[in-house]
C-alpha cells in the first residue's frame, strides 16, 4: 500500500464522517420541526469549523508539502486548499459535532485531541493527492 492509497482512504473516511454528521444534524432539525424536540444548536453545522482546526490542517499540509517534493502549480495549490485545509477541518469539526451533538461546551480534551488528529492527518496526507 502506497502513500497515495492511504491518502485516498483518509479522504474517503473524512467524507464519510462529514456525511454522518450532516445526517445527524438533519435528523435533529427534523425532530425539532416534526415532534417539537429541542432545537438544534447553531454549532451543529459542520462547515462552521473553528480557526484552530483550519490552522492545524494548514500547518500539517505545509509540512507534508515540504517533506514531499511538490511542484507548486495552480492545480496543486487548489488541491492543497481543498483536500489539505477545507476537508480535514470540516471532518475534524464533524467529529466534534458527532461526539457532542453540536454543543461546543461539552467538548472534552480527548474529543478535542481526536479532532486535532483528524485535521493534522488529513492535512499531512493531502500532499500525496497532488
C-alpha positions as CSV (number, residue, x, y, z in Angstrom):
1,X,0.0,0.0,0.0
2,X,1.5,3.3,-1.1
3,X,1.1,6.8,0.5
4,X,-1.4,7.6,-2.3
5,X,-3.6,4.7,-1.3
6,X,-3.5,5.9,2.3
7,X,-4.4,9.4,1.3
8,X,-7.3,8.3,-0.8
9,X,-8.5,6.1,2.1
10,X,-8.2,9.1,4.5
11,X,-10.2,11.2,2.1
12,X,-12.9,8.6,2.0
13,X,-13.0,8.4,5.8
14,X,-13.2,12.2,6.0
15,X,-16.2,12.3,3.6
16,X,-18.0,9.5,5.5
17,X,-17.5,11.4,8.8
18,X,-18.9,14.6,7.3
19,X,-21.9,12.7,5.8
20,X,-22.7,11.1,9.2
21,X,-22.5,14.4,10.9
22,X,-24.8,16.1,8.3
23,X,-27.3,13.2,8.6
24,X,-27.3,13.5,12.4
25,X,-27.8,17.3,12.2
26,X,-30.6,16.9,9.7
27,X,-32.3,14.3,12.0
28,X,-32.1,16.8,14.9
29,X,-33.7,19.5,12.7
30,X,-36.4,17.1,11.5
31,X,-37.2,16.0,15.1
32,X,-37.4,19.7,16.1
33,X,-39.8,20.6,13.3
34,X,-42.0,17.5,13.4
35,X,-42.0,16.4,17.0
36,X,-41.3,19.5,19.0
37,X,-37.9,18.2,20.2
38,X,-35.3,20.7,21.4
39,X,-34.0,23.0,18.7
40,X,-30.5,22.1,17.3
41,X,-27.7,24.3,18.4
42,X,-26.1,26.8,16.0
43,X,-22.8,24.9,16.1
44,X,-24.4,21.8,14.6
45,X,-23.4,23.0,11.1
46,X,-20.3,21.0,10.1
47,X,-19.0,23.9,7.9
48,X,-18.6,26.1,11.0
49,X,-15.1,24.7,11.9
50,X,-13.0,26.8,14.2
51,X,-10.0,28.7,13.1
52,X,-7.8,26.3,15.2
53,X,-8.8,23.3,13.1
54,X,-8.1,25.2,9.8
55,X,-4.7,26.3,11.2
56,X,-3.8,22.7,12.3
57,X,-4.7,21.4,8.9
58,X,-2.8,24.1,7.1
59,X,0.4,23.6,9.1
60,X,0.2,19.8,8.6
61,X,-0.4,20.4,4.9
62,X,2.7,22.6,4.7
63,X,4.8,20.0,6.5
64,X,3.5,17.4,4.1
65,X,4.3,19.6,1.1
66,X,7.9,20.3,2.4
67,X,8.6,16.6,3.0
68,X,7.2,15.5,-0.3
69,X,8.6,17.2,-3.4
70,X,5.6,19.0,-4.9
71,X,5.6,21.5,-7.8
72,X,3.5,24.5,-6.8
73,X,1.3,24.9,-9.8
74,X,-2.2,26.5,-9.7
75,X,-3.7,23.0,-9.7
76,X,-1.5,21.8,-6.8
77,X,-2.4,24.9,-4.7
78,X,-6.1,24.4,-5.4
79,X,-5.8,20.7,-4.5
80,X,-4.0,21.6,-1.3
81,X,-6.6,24.2,-0.4
82,X,-9.5,21.8,-0.8
83,X,-8.0,18.4,0.3
84,X,-5.4,19.8,2.7
85,X,-7.3,22.5,4.6
86,X,-11.1,22.5,4.0
87,X,-11.9,18.8,4.1
88,X,-9.7,18.0,7.1
89,X,-11.1,20.9,9.1
90,X,-14.7,20.1,8.2
91,X,-14.1,16.4,9.0
92,X,-12.5,17.4,12.4
93,X,-15.4,19.6,13.2
94,X,-17.7,16.8,12.2
95,X,-16.0,14.6,14.8
96,X,-16.8,17.2,17.4
97,X,-20.4,17.6,16.2
98,X,-20.9,13.8,16.3
99,X,-19.3,13.5,19.7
100,X,-21.1,16.4,21.4
101,X,-24.3,16.7,19.4
102,X,-23.2,20.2,18.3
103,X,-22.7,21.5,21.8
104,X,-19.2,23.2,21.9
105,X,-19.3,23.5,25.7
106,X,-19.5,19.7,26.0
107,X,-16.2,19.0,24.2
108,X,-13.7,17.0,26.3
109,X,-9.9,17.0,26.0
110,X,-9.9,13.5,24.3
111,X,-12.5,14.6,21.8
112,X,-10.6,17.8,21.0
113,X,-7.4,15.7,20.6
114,X,-9.2,13.4,18.2
115,X,-10.4,16.3,16.2
116,X,-6.9,17.8,16.1
117,X,-5.5,14.4,14.9
118,X,-8.1,14.2,12.1
119,X,-7.2,17.8,11.0
120,X,-3.5,17.1,11.1
121,X,-3.7,13.7,9.5
122,X,-5.9,15.0,6.6
123,X,-3.6,18.0,6.1
124,X,-0.4,16.0,6.1
125,X,-1.8,13.3,3.7
126,X,-3.0,15.9,1.2
127,X,0.4,16.2,-0.3
128,X,0.1,12.6,-1.6
129,X,-3.0,13.6,-3.5
130,X,-1.1,16.2,-5.6
